Amino acid sequence: MVETIAIAEVPVMNAIPTTTPAPAPAAGTDEAQIKDLFQNFMQAWTAGDAHAFGALFTDDSDYVSYDGTIARGRPVHQHNHDMLFRGVLAGSALVGELESIRFVTPDVAIVHGTASVLMPWRTKLPKRRLSRQTIVLLRTPAGWKISAIHNGRVRPVTVPAPDAFPSKMSRLMSRTARRLGLGRR
């Protein structure tokens, strides 16, 4: 059974002002199309349909995987995912939620979402598998397409305060390295 996560209403933020403000995107229409694209992204994965998955990307798109590897071009994404869908990720489902949409211009949007691969033998998503996607979308004659995606694991780390042990140790090691003539100069 695949867990379904509802997509919350997503606020649209205005693009950063430029010298000539771009006209605002059609309210609702673009948002709905982008929400559909995100849903289609998950559905194509869950169906194991590499062709439908690849069709969501521009020809010259970039895909940075959770491990930092990069693939360039729709044919490469389609091929890689065909291998995954028929191999180690066969029968898996992609479940997630659209977090935000920000229009940089009327034809470019940045989307953030979270998703995780649910393997066929699992009924619940392990927290360590949750990833956040930063997706750059372009309006094309065929509708919104993925131009770039960066997929990173969600592993929050707190920033140590200056007086915390890790900060004190870092400063101590830096001073020691300088005294010994080690490290960058």
Beta strands, then each sheet from edge to edge (+ up, - down):
strand 1: 12-13
strand 2: 57-64
strand 3: 70-72
strand 4: 93-105
strand 5: 108-118
strand 6: 131-140
strand 7: 143-153
sheet 1: 1+ 4+ 5- 6+ 7- 2- 3+
end
